[in-house]
Amino acid sequence: MATAPSREEILKAVERHIARRGGGVHVTVAGAADFSWQSLFDCQVLRSIERREETPRKEKGRRSAPARQPTYTDLDAYTVPPPAHPGLAKRYELVREGSLDELECPDCEDGRKDCGTCEGRGGRDCPRDVECAVCHGGPDTCWECDGTGHPRSRRARAAAAPRPDAAEVERATCSRCRRPDVACPSCRGRRQTTCAVCSGTGLAPCADCRGARRVRDEACGGTGRFTVWTQGVITHTPDREETKVSAPAFLRVRTDQWNHRTLCDVGAELPGFLDDEHRKLAAPLLAVKDGEILRRVTLRHLPLARVALRADPDRVYYAYPGPGGIVVHRRPSKERVTALVWAALTVVALVTVVALTVLR
């Protein structure tokens, strides 16, 4: 455990550090340095929160998994073991005694119901005949009667002679006027052919039931029944909180000298190495939460001092206890950093002006 050095020990360590670098400042002289503590602190609280709730459940099918779950009569009185560690999540599913039952599905019979697409007809209305795809019901339907069944007169027949390019086309006997080799081979003078979808029945098969008229009821999974019960659920959920005072971003501090303490009991006293400021930071995190059954509080602390020399305003010294004594780091002061930034900006501005002047 790193014990906080005294103010005098810190100042002497800073003075030795400066002397090793060739400096001769007397840091321990009254008024030579501004001293302040900026100790580092980290408080992490890990809890296990227990929640208990009842929910009515309904699932398709016959009772199976719920029947194998433990039962209870009073959920608040049901005992479950606490987790071995507050960071472990756990869920217990229970069934209230006497609540498990099966109900018949009100919308189907043995898991099947009338198809909603065709309304139980097995198909949809469909024309029995469709326009011939070969002659399209036009002049080539029949060269003798045009599909009317009434042959032309001799004069009209001569005027309606077949086209030269159609002379060699295979023709069939017309089913209406009975003349050979004059009708469309597809419809035989009828202008229409039997619908291939419904095969002339006038009812096209339903795409969903494929003519069966009934389909599986997805609501009950085709079982025709539902399982109902009251489910009790007990959960253990990790809950994490943290507050910290970190080192400045430009300062790297060794972690092997941190004071460390772990507390597991509610109301346990905070360790003596914490100062009042850090105790105030930790206090809100230590309050007991609803449903809390287990906790682990991890506290880390490192005494860190800041020393600013009035004779050297460009530098600041940070010191903390290390394994071989007090460790000292030198860093530029805020004022020094600001001055360097402004100097850099000034140089950039001058270079820009010169470059623009030359380019003109």
C-alpha positions as CSV (number, residue, x, y, z in Angstrom):
1,M,0.0,0.0,0.0
2,A,1.4,3.4,-1.0
3,T,1.4,5.7,2.0
4,A,0.9,9.4,1.1
5,P,4.3,11.2,1.6
6,S,4.4,14.4,3.6
7,R,4.6,17.8,1.9
8,E,8.2,18.1,3.0
9,E,9.1,14.7,1.5
10,I,7.5,15.6,-1.8
11,L,9.4,18.9,-2.0
12,K,12.7,17.3,-1.2
13,A,12.1,14.7,-3.9
14,V,11.4,17.5,-6.4
15,E,14.6,19.3,-5.3
16,R,16.7,16.2,-5.8
17,H,15.1,15.7,-9.2
18,I,16.0,19.3,-10.3
19,A,19.6,18.9,-8.9
20,R,20.2,15.8,-10.9
21,R,19.3,17.8,-14.0
22,G,21.8,20.5,-13.1
23,G,19.4,22.9,-11.4
24,G,20.0,24.7,-8.2
25,V,16.6,25.7,-7.0
26,H,15.8,25.4,-3.3
27,V,12.3,24.0,-3.4
28,T,11.9,23.5,0.4
29,V,12.4,27.2,1.1
30,A,9.2,28.9,2.4
31,G,7.3,30.5,-0.5
32,A,9.4,28.9,-3.2
33,A,6.7,26.5,-4.5
34,D,3.0,26.1,-4.8
35,F,1.9,22.7,-3.5
36,S,-1.4,20.9,-4.0
37,W,-2.7,17.3,-3.8
38,Q,-4.3,16.0,-7.0
39,S,-4.6,12.3,-6.0
40,L,-6.0,9.8,-8.4
41,F,-9.1,7.8,-7.6
42,D,-11.2,5.1,-9.1
43,C,-14.4,3.5,-7.6
44,Q,-16.2,0.7,-9.4
45,V,-19.4,-0.9,-8.1
46,L,-20.6,-4.1,-9.5
47,R,-24.0,-5.3,-8.2
48,S,-26.3,-8.2,-8.8
49,I,-29.9,-7.0,-9.1
50,E,-32.7,-9.5,-8.6
51,R,-36.1,-9.0,-10.4
52,R,-39.2,-11.1,-10.0
53,E,-42.3,-10.9,-12.3
54,E,-45.3,-12.9,-13.4
55,T,-46.5,-13.0,-16.9
56,P,-49.5,-14.9,-18.6
57,R,-48.1,-17.0,-21.4
58,K,-49.8,-18.7,-24.4
59,E,-47.9,-20.9,-26.9
60,K,-49.1,-23.0,-29.7
61,G,-49.0,-26.8,-29.3
62,R,-49.4,-29.1,-26.4
63,R,-47.8,-28.7,-23.1
64,S,-44.2,-29.7,-23.3
65,A,-41.4,-27.5,-22.1
66,P,-43.5,-25.6,-19.4
67,A,-44.5,-29.0,-17.9
68,R,-40.8,-29.7,-17.1
69,Q,-40.2,-26.3,-15.4
70,P,-40.2,-25.9,-11.6
71,T,-43.5,-24.8,-10.0
72,Y,-44.2,-22.2,-7.3
73,T,-47.1,-21.0,-5.3
74,D,-45.7,-17.6,-4.1
75,L,-43.1,-16.1,-6.4
76,D,-41.8,-13.7,-3.7
77,A,-41.2,-16.7,-1.3
78,Y,-39.5,-18.9,-3.9
79,T,-35.8,-19.4,-3.1
80,V,-33.0,-19.4,-5.7
81,P,-29.3,-19.4,-4.9
82,P,-27.5,-16.0,-5.4
83,P,-24.9,-15.9,-8.1
84,A,-21.3,-16.8,-7.3
85,H,-20.2,-13.4,-8.6
86,P,-22.2,-10.2,-9.1
87,G,-21.1,-10.1,-12.7
88,L,-22.9,-13.3,-13.6
89,A,-26.3,-13.1,-15.2
90,K,-28.9,-15.8,-14.4
91,R,-32.5,-16.4,-15.4
92,Y,-35.0,-18.8,-13.7
93,E,-38.3,-19.7,-15.4
94,L,-41.0,-21.1,-13.3
95,V,-44.7,-22.1,-13.7
96,R,-47.3,-21.1,-11.1
97,E,-48.8,-24.2,-9.7
98,G,-52.2,-25.1,-11.2
99,S,-52.0,-22.6,-14.0
100,L,-50.8,-25.0,-16.7
101,D,-53.6,-26.0,-19.1
102,E,-54.5,-26.7,-22.7
103,L,-57.1,-25.0,-24.8
104,E,-58.6,-25.9,-28.2
105,C,-57.8,-23.5,-31.0
106,P,-61.1,-21.5,-31.7
107,D,-60.2,-20.8,-35.4
108,C,-59.5,-24.3,-36.7
109,E,-60.3,-28.0,-36.6
110,D,-57.5,-30.3,-35.7
111,G,-55.0,-27.7,-36.9
112,R,-56.6,-27.0,-40.3
113,K,-59.0,-24.4,-41.5
114,D,-60.6,-23.1,-44.7
115,C,-58.2,-21.5,-47.1
116,G,-58.5,-17.7,-46.7
117,T,-57.4,-17.1,-50.3
118,C,-60.1,-19.1,-52.1
119,E,-62.5,-19.2,-49.1
120,G,-62.6,-22.9,-49.0
121,R,-63.6,-23.3,-52.7
122,G,-60.3,-24.9,-53.7
123,G,-59.7,-22.3,-56.5
124,R,-60.8,-19.1,-58.2
125,D,-63.2,-18.4,-61.1
126,C,-61.5,-18.9,-64.4
127,P,-62.8,-18.6,-68.0
128,R,-63.3,-22.0,-69.5
129,D,-62.2,-20.9,-73.0
130,V,-59.6,-18.4,-74.1
131,E,-58.8,-16.7,-77.4
132,C,-56.9,-19.0,-79.7
133,A,-53.2,-18.3,-79.5
134,V,-52.6,-19.3,-83.2
135,C,-55.4,-17.5,-85.1
136,H,-56.4,-15.0,-82.4
137,G,-60.0,-15.4,-83.6
138,G,-59.3,-13.6,-86.8
139,P,-59.7,-14.3,-90.5
140,D,-57.5,-17.4,-90.3
141,T,-60.0,-19.0,-87.9
142,C,-61.7,-20.7,-90.8
143,W,-61.2,-19.8,-94.5
144,E,-64.7,-20.9,-95.2
145,C,-67.0,-19.6,-92.4
146,D,-64.7,-17.3,-90.3
147,G,-65.8,-19.4,-87.3
148,T,-69.5,-18.6,-87.7
149,G,-70.5,-22.0,-89.0
150,H,-72.1,-20.5,-92.1
151,P,-70.1,-21.1,-95.3
152,R,-69.7,-18.2,-97.7
153,S,-71.4,-17.9,-101.0
154,R,-69.5,-19.0,-104.0
155,R,-68.7,-15.4,-105.0
156,A,-67.5,-14.6,-101.4
157,R,-65.6,-17.8,-101.3
158,A,-63.6,-16.8,-104.4
159,A,-62.9,-13.4,-102.9
160,A,-61.7,-14.9,-99.7
161,A,-59.2,-17.3,-101.2
162,P,-56.2,-18.1,-99.0
163,R,-53.1,-15.9,-99.1
164,P,-50.3,-17.3,-101.2
165,D,-48.0,-17.5,-98.3
166,A,-50.6,-19.5,-96.4
167,A,-51.2,-22.0,-99.1
168,E,-48.9,-24.6,-97.7
169,V,-50.0,-24.1,-94.0
170,E,-51.5,-27.2,-92.6
171,R,-55.2,-26.7,-91.9
172,A,-57.9,-28.8,-90.2
173,T,-61.5,-29.6,-90.7
174,C,-63.7,-26.9,-89.3
175,S,-65.8,-28.1,-86.3
176,R,-68.5,-25.6,-87.3
177,C,-68.9,-25.7,-91.1
178,R,-67.4,-29.1,-91.5
179,R,-65.3,-28.1,-94.4
180,P,-61.9,-29.9,-94.6
181,D,-58.5,-28.2,-94.7
182,V,-59.8,-24.7,-94.0
183,A,-59.7,-24.3,-90.2
184,C,-57.0,-23.3,-87.7
185,P,-55.4,-26.5,-86.5
186,S,-55.4,-25.2,-82.9
187,C,-59.0,-24.2,-82.4
188,R,-60.6,-26.0,-85.5
189,G,-62.7,-22.9,-86.3
190,R,-64.0,-22.2,-82.8
191,R,-61.9,-19.1,-82.4
192,Q,-61.2,-20.2,-78.8
193,T,-59.3,-23.0,-77.0
194,T,-59.8,-24.7,-73.7
195,C,-58.1,-22.8,-70.9
196,A,-54.9,-24.6,-69.9
197,V,-55.1,-23.2,-66.3
198,C,-58.4,-24.7,-65.3
199,S,-58.6,-27.4,-68.1
200,G,-62.0,-26.0,-69.0
201,T,-63.6,-26.5,-65.5
202,G,-64.0,-22.8,-64.9
203,L,-62.2,-23.1,-61.6
204,A,-58.4,-22.4,-61.4
205,P,-56.5,-24.2,-58.6
206,C,-55.8,-22.0,-55.5
207,A,-52.1,-21.1,-55.3
208,D,-52.2,-21.5,-51.5
209,C,-54.1,-24.7,-50.9
210,R,-53.6,-26.1,-54.4
211,G,-57.2,-27.2,-54.5
212,A,-57.2,-28.9,-51.1
213,R,-59.6,-26.2,-49.8
214,R,-58.1,-26.3,-46.3
215,V,-54.7,-25.2,-45.0
216,R,-52.6,-25.5,-41.9
217,D,-53.5,-23.0,-39.2
218,E,-50.2,-21.2,-38.4
219,A,-51.6,-19.6,-35.2
220,C,-51.6,-22.9,-33.4
221,G,-48.9,-24.5,-35.5
222,G,-51.2,-27.0,-37.0
223,T,-51.8,-28.7,-33.6
224,G,-55.3,-27.4,-32.9
225,R,-54.4,-26.5,-29.4
226,F,-52.7,-23.9,-27.2
227,T,-50.8,-24.3,-24.0
228,V,-51.5,-21.5,-21.4
229,W,-49.9,-20.9,-18.0
230,T,-48.7,-18.2,-15.7
231,Q,-44.9,-17.8,-15.9
232,G,-42.8,-16.6,-13.0
233,V,-39.4,-15.2,-13.9
234,I,-36.5,-14.5,-11.6
235,T,-33.5,-12.7,-13.0
236,H,-30.1,-11.8,-11.7
237,T,-28.7,-8.9,-13.7
238,P,-25.2,-7.3,-13.4
239,D,-25.3,-3.5,-12.7
240,R,-22.1,-1.5,-13.1
241,E,-21.3,2.0,-11.9
242,E,-18.0,3.9,-11.8
243,T,-16.5,7.3,-10.8
244,K,-12.9,8.3,-11.1
245,V,-10.4,11.1,-10.9
246,S,-7.9,10.4,-13.7
247,A,-4.3,11.7,-14.2
248,P,-3.8,14.5,-16.6
249,A,-3.7,13.3,-20.2
250,F,0.0,14.1,-20.6
251,L,1.0,12.2,-17.5
252,R,1.6,8.5,-17.4
253,V,1.5,7.0,-13.9
254,R,2.6,3.6,-12.8
255,T,-0.3,1.5,-11.5
256,D,1.7,-0.9,-9.3
257,Q,1.6,1.5,-6.4
258,W,-2.1,2.2,-6.2
259,N,-3.8,1.6,-2.9
260,H,-6.4,-1.1,-3.6
261,R,-9.4,-2.4,-1.5
262,T,-12.3,-4.6,-2.3
263,L,-15.6,-4.4,-0.3
264,C,-18.4,-6.9,-0.5
265,D,-20.6,-6.1,2.4
266,V,-23.2,-3.3,2.4
267,G,-22.2,-0.7,5.0
268,A,-18.6,-1.7,5.0
269,E,-16.3,1.1,6.1
270,L,-14.3,2.9,3.4
271,P,-10.5,2.4,3.7
272,G,-8.5,5.0,5.5
273,F,-6.3,5.9,2.5
274,L,-9.2,7.9,0.9
275,D,-9.4,11.6,1.5
276,D,-12.7,13.5,2.2
277,E,-13.1,14.5,-1.5
278,H,-13.0,11.0,-2.7
279,R,-15.2,9.7,0.0
280,K,-17.9,12.2,-1.2
281,L,-17.5,10.9,-4.7
282,A,-17.9,7.3,-3.6
283,A,-20.9,7.8,-1.3
284,P,-23.6,8.1,-4.0
285,L,-22.4,4.8,-5.6
286,L,-22.6,2.9,-2.3
287,A,-26.3,3.4,-1.7
288,V,-28.3,0.2,-1.8
289,K,-30.4,-0.3,-4.9
290,D,-33.8,-1.9,-5.2
291,G,-33.4,-5.7,-5.7
292,E,-29.7,-5.6,-4.8
293,I,-28.6,-9.0,-3.5
294,L,-24.8,-9.0,-4.0
295,R,-22.1,-6.4,-4.6
296,R,-18.4,-5.9,-5.1
297,V,-16.9,-2.5,-4.7
298,T,-13.3,-1.9,-6.0
299,L,-11.5,1.1,-4.7
300,R,-8.2,2.4,-6.1
301,H,-6.3,5.4,-4.9
302,L,-2.8,7.0,-5.6
303,P,-1.5,10.1,-3.8
304,L,-0.4,12.5,-6.4
305,A,1.1,15.9,-5.7
306,R,1.5,18.9,-8.0
307,V,4.4,21.3,-7.4
308,A,4.8,24.6,-9.3
309,L,8.0,26.6,-8.7
310,R,7.7,30.4,-8.7
311,A,11.2,30.7,-9.9
312,D,10.4,28.4,-12.9
313,P,6.9,29.2,-14.2
314,D,7.4,27.2,-17.4
315,R,7.4,23.8,-15.6
316,V,5.2,21.8,-13.3
317,Y,6.3,18.8,-11.2
318,Y,4.1,15.8,-10.4
319,A,5.2,13.4,-7.6
320,Y,3.8,10.2,-6.2
321,P,5.1,7.2,-4.2
322,G,6.8,4.5,-6.2
323,P,8.4,1.1,-5.4
324,G,11.8,2.7,-4.9
325,G,10.8,6.0,-3.4
326,I,9.0,9.1,-4.6
327,V,8.7,9.3,-8.4
328,V,8.9,12.8,-10.0
329,H,7.8,13.8,-13.5
330,R,8.5,17.2,-15.0
331,R,5.9,18.7,-17.5
332,P,5.5,22.1,-19.2
333,S,3.1,24.4,-17.4
334,K,-0.2,25.4,-19.0
335,E,1.2,28.9,-19.6
336,R,4.2,27.4,-21.3
337,V,2.1,25.3,-23.6
338,T,-0.1,28.2,-24.5
339,A,2.9,30.3,-25.3
340,L,4.4,27.6,-27.6
341,V,1.1,27.2,-29.4
342,W,0.9,31.0,-30.1
343,A,4.5,31.0,-31.2
344,A,3.8,28.2,-33.6
345,L,0.8,29.9,-35.0
346,T,2.8,33.1,-35.4
347,V,5.5,31.3,-37.4
348,V,2.8,29.7,-39.6
349,A,1.2,33.1,-40.3
350,L,4.6,34.6,-41.2
351,V,5.5,31.8,-43.5
352,T,2.1,32.1,-45.2
353,V,2.5,35.9,-45.7
354,V,6.0,35.5,-47.1
355,A,4.9,32.7,-49.5
356,L,2.0,34.8,-50.8
357,T,4.3,37.8,-51.3
358,V,6.8,35.7,-53.3
359,L,4.0,34.2,-55.4
360,R,2.8,37.6,-56.4
